[in-house]
Amino acid sequence: MTLTWHWPWAALAAVLVAAALVTLIVVFSRRPQSSEAVFSLDDDLNTEHASRLFRQWRALGRLAAGLLALALLLAVALVARPSQVDAGAERASSRDIVLCLDVSGSTLPYDREVIDTYRELVGHFQGERIGLSIFNSTSRTVFPLTDDYDLVSKQLAAASKALRGVESQDDIDKMSDSDYQKIADWLDGTQNRKDATSLIGDGVVSCAAMLPGFAYGESSSATAERRRAASIVLATDNVVSGKPTYSLTEALDLARQASITVDGLYSGPKSSENDQTTTDMKSAIESHGGVFLTQSNGRSVNELVRDIESRRDTANENQAKASMVDAPGLWTLVLVLVLMVWIACVWRLRR
């Protein structure tokens, strides 16, 4: 990274002030010459011991003066604010992620794996904001976009705990009343329409509405420039039952108008990966610039989520704007060390 000076004019001003101060000190420290006899220590310094001590004193004095001058130069350099270009700093806080999970009965077994993977990934986030929305016939925001990773971790842990053991209808039938109630409480608000489940297009629109600048596809150029990179991770099996307000394609169109990328994660049995609904989902996601992944070739949901994250991280790095950050670390360390040595020299001189 190239070192630059953020305030070079401040360094010039500091040099001028320092030069003026040194000049004033020199002028006012001069003593007027006197015609009276001046006592000389030459006779007392003729001894070997006294001469050695005097040479040490003079050498320490010169070293202290040099160190003080060096400290002054370092202070001037710090005033100029040494900086460097850091492309990573911009990328670290430039992305919003919404986890958009279909919580219909056929996808619940896979939702817990998605949630658990993000529980691990959150520990490596630096500035990304993350939100979670779940949907069936209607949607519920579990938590909005936030970079409070303690809150995110607690919410994801609670969701994972609520979904523990939900792998089949038999598991649900064998659940205790308390465990079943925990799941029912977590899913509350996602089944408010009769005779309709897994309304995927409506779910995507609700997730997109969590992102700044969406406004149902109406996004001004000013808002688009201000908004961070936005993406939705949609986990569903694309099996719709009922009449949605938005189809998946219509929802993806609205998201694309607002510069929101939607990645698809097939959350269903492997035996249905070649069904028409899965093929349609793949075509819709990829035609709108998203990544679509399934569990083919033995890959787990965990691996699929990490694949999506790694691809989005790469895209963010390629699109990142470089930012200027202060880099005073080494300069400050050297200044402290110089002052410590100078203090030691002054202490020795006083002895």
N, C-alpha and C positions, 0 to 999 in steps of 0.2 A: 504494500500500500504506500502511495506517495505521500510524503509529509509536506504540508502546506501551512501557511500562517493566515489565520482568520482575521486578525487585526494587525497587519504590519505597520500601519500608521501609529498605533499605540506604542509599538517598540521604538519607533523613531522619536516619539514624544518623550518616552522614558529615558532614552539616551541623552537627549538634550537637557532634561531636568537633572539627570545624574551628573552630566558635565558641568552644569551651572553650580551644583552643590559642591562638587570637588574644587572648582575654581574659587568659590567663596571661602571654603575651608583653608585652602592654601594661602590665600591673600590675608585672611585674618589671623592665621597661625604664625605669620612671620614676626619675628621680634626685632625691634629697632636696634641697630648696632650701637654699642656703647664704647666709649673711649677708655673706660675703666679697665683695670687689669682683670682678666678672666682666669678663674682657678682652673687648672688643668689636671686631669687624672692620668696623664701619660706615665708619670713616675710610678703610680700605683698599679698600672696595668703591665709593667715590665716583667712581672713574675709570670711563670709558665701557667700556673693554675688560673690566675686572673685573666690572662689572654685567652685561654681556652673557653672560659665562661663567657667572655665578651663576644667571642666568635659565635658561640652557640646562641647567645642572645640576639645577635645581629641576624643570624640565619633564620631563627624562629620569627623574628620580626618581619623579615622579607617574605617568609612563607605565609604568615598571617595576612600580610597585605595582599599577596597574590590570591590567597583563598577568598578574601573579602571581595576583591575585584571579580573573581570568577563567580561568586555568589550573586554579585550585582548583575553580571551578564546573564546568568540563568534566570534571575528574577525578571529581567527585561524580556527574555525569550518567553516566559510564561505569560507576561502581560500581552504579548502578541498572539496568544492562544494557538499553540501548535495543534494542528488538526490533520485528519487523514480521511480518505474516501472509504466508506464502509458500505458495500452493496448489501451486506447481510442485515444491517440494522433496519433497512426499509422493508425487506422481505419478512422480517420477524414479526411485524405488526400490520400486515397488509391483507389478511384473509379472514373472511367470515364463513363458517361452516354450519349448516343446519342438517342435523340427522332427521330424516323423514321416514318414519317407520310405520309400515302397514301392520296393524295389530289384530287383524282378523284371525280366526282360529287356525287357518292353514299356515300362517307365517310366524306365529308366536314362538315356536321352537327355535327359529333362526334369529329372532330379534335379540335374544339374550346374548348370542355370540357376537353380534354387531356391537351391542352395548359394552360387553366385556373387553372387546378389542379397543374401543375408544377410551375405556378406563385406563388402559396401558399407554395409549398414544398421548393422552392429555399431559402426562408427566414430561413429555418432550416438547410440548407447545411453548412458544415464546411470543406472546402477543396476539395469537389467533383468538378470535372470538368464536364460541361454539354455542349452539342452541339445539333443543330437542323438541320435536313435535311428533305426536302419534295420531294415527287416524284409522277409522274403520268406515262407518257411514258418515261420521262427522269427525272433526279434528280437535285435539287438545294440545295446548302448549305446555310441556312439562317444565321447561325453563327457557327463558328468552336468551338472545345472544348475550354472552358475557365472557370476560377473560378472568373471572374469579374462579380459578381452577379448584379451589377447595370446595366451593359450592357445586361445581360441575361434577367433581369426583363423588361427593355425597349423594347427589341426585342419581348419577349413573349406578352407584353401588346399591341404592334403594331400589332402583328399577330392576337390576340384576337379581337382587334378593327376592323381589316379588315374583319374578318369572322363573325362579329356580324350580326345576322338576316339571316344567311345562314342555313336554316333548310329544305328547300324544293325547288323544281324548281319554284313554285309559288312565294316564297320569292325573288328568283333571278330575276324573271320577273318583280316584283314590285319595284325593286331597282331603285334608282336614278342613273343617268349616273356617278356621282362622286363616289358614293359608289361602283358601279360595277367596275369602273376603279381602285379603291383601291384593290379590290380582284384580278383583272386581273394583276395589278402590282406585287402583292405578289406572285401570281402563275406563274409569268413570268419565263420561262426556264424549266417548268415541262411538257410541251406538244410540244416537238420538233420533234416527230415522228408521221407521218400520220397513221391513221387507227390503232392506238394502245393506250390503256389506262391501267392504273393500272398494270404496269409490275413489279410485287412485288419482284421477285427474283433479278432483276436489281437494284431495290431500296434498298434492303437489302445490296447488295454488295457495293453500293455507300456509305451507312451509315457506313458499316464496314471499308471502306477505310479511314474514318475520324479518326479512332483509331490507335495509334502508334503500329507498329509491325505487321500490317495486311499484306501488300504486297501481296494481293490476295492469301492468304493461306500459303505463305512461311514465316515462322517465325523461326529464329534461337533460340537456347536455351538461349543464352545470352540476346537476345532481350526479350524473354518471361519472364526471371527473372527480368528484369528491369521494365517491364510494370506493371502499376497498374491494378487492377481488372477492367475489361471492360464489359459493357453490353449495349444492344440495346433494346429499348422499341418500338416494331413494332405495329403500329395501322393501321389496314386494314381490309377489308371484304373478302380478298382473291379471288376477282372476277377479273380474268385476261381477257383482250381483246387484242389480238395481239400475236406476237411471241417474247418472251423475250430471251435475251442472256443467262440468268441463270434462271432455275426454282427455286422455293422457297427451295426445298430440296438441290439443288446444292449450293445455296447461304448459307444455314445453315451449309453445310459441310465445306465450306471455312471459315466461322466464327468460327466453332468449332476447326479447325486446328490452328487458331490463338488464341485459348483460349478466345473467345468472346462469352458471353452468350446472346442469343436472347430470350426475353420474348414477347409473343404475346397478343395483346389486340384486341378483335373482335370489329371493328367499323362499325357496320351495323345495320339494323333493327332487332328487336328481332324475327320477323317472319321467318328470314332466318338463325337462329342459328343452326338449325338441317339440313341445306343443306349439300350436299356432299362437297362443297368447304370449308365450315366451319369445318367439320369433318376432312378433309384432313389437314387443317392448324393446328388444334389441335394436330393431330398425329405427324406432322412434328416438331412442336415446342417442344412438350414434349419428343419426342424421341431424341432430341438434348440437353436435359437438361434444357430447358426453362420452364417458367410458362405461361400457356395459360388461359385466363379468358374471360368470356362473361358476358352479362348483365342479365343472368338468375336470377330468384328469386327476381326480382325487384331491383337489385343492379345498381347503377348509374356508369357512366364512372369514376367519381371522386373517388368512392369507389374502383373501380378496380385498378386504378393507385396507390392509396395509399396501396392497398394490395401488388402489385408488389414491391413497394419501401420498405415496411416493411419486406418482405421476403428477399430482397437483402441486407438490413441493417443487418438482423440476420446472413446471410451467411458471410458477411464481418466481423462481430464481431467474429464469430467462427474461421475464418481464419486469424485474425489479428495477427501480430507479436508485441510482447511487445517492447516498446521503453523506453529508460532511459531519463528522463527529470529533469532539475534542479528544486529544491524545496527550494529556499532561503527565501521564504515569511515569515514564522514564526520566523526564526533566525534573519532576518533583523529587524523585528518589535521589538523583544526583545532587540536587540542591540541598536536601537534608544531610546527605553524607558530607558535603563540603562544609556546611555550617557546623556539623559535629566536630570535624577535624579542626576548623577555625577556633571553636570554643576550647578544644584541648590545647591548641597553641597559645591562646591568650592566657589560659590558666597557668601554663608552664612559664610564660613570660612574667607573670605577676609573682611567681615564686622566686 
